[in-house]
Amino acid sequence: MGRSPCCDENGLKKGPWTPEEDQKLIDYIHKHGHGSWRALPKLADLNRCGKSCRLRWTNYLRPDIKRGKFSTEEEQTILHLHSILGNKWSAIATHLQGHHNPNDAPPSLPADASSSSSYGGGDGASLYWPDFCFDENIINDIS
C-alpha cells in the first residue's frame, strides 16, 4: 500500500521554527547523527514531523552551507555556465561548492549580467542567491 503521510498526526507543530527547536535538532544530530528522519523528532524531543526536521537541517542548519554573496570566482562561474546552459539553475548549482539551492533560482540573468546595475555593476561578489549548497567537481570539464 505505501507509507502513511508523515504529518497526519494531530498535535504536530507546523510553521516557523523557534531557536530552541533549532538548537534541539542541532544538538541531537551532532550527538547521534540523523539516522532515521521519521524517528528523529521523537528521539530529539521535537513536536515536528521527520520531513520537517530533514528539510530544516538540509536547507538551513547544516554547518557546511554557505550563505550570502558569491565570490568573484563564483560569480564568473555562474555567468560562464549560464552562457552555456541557459536557465538550468540546478545544473549550474551542481558546480558551486558549499551552496544550497532549495529551488530558489533567480528568474533569469540578463544577457549583460556582469555589467547590469541590478547585479552590482560587475564589481565582484555582487550576485546573491541565498542558501545554496552543491558539489564543486565539474567546472573544469565545461571550461
Buried (B, 14 or more C-beta within 10 A) or exposed (E): EEEEEBEEEEEBBEEEBEEEBBEBBBEBBEEEEBEEBBEBBEEBEBEBBBBBBBBBBBBBBEEEBBBEBBBBEBBBBBBBBBEEBEEEBEBBBBBBBBBBBEEEBBEEBEEEBBEBEEBBEBEBBBBBBEBBBBEEEEBEEEE
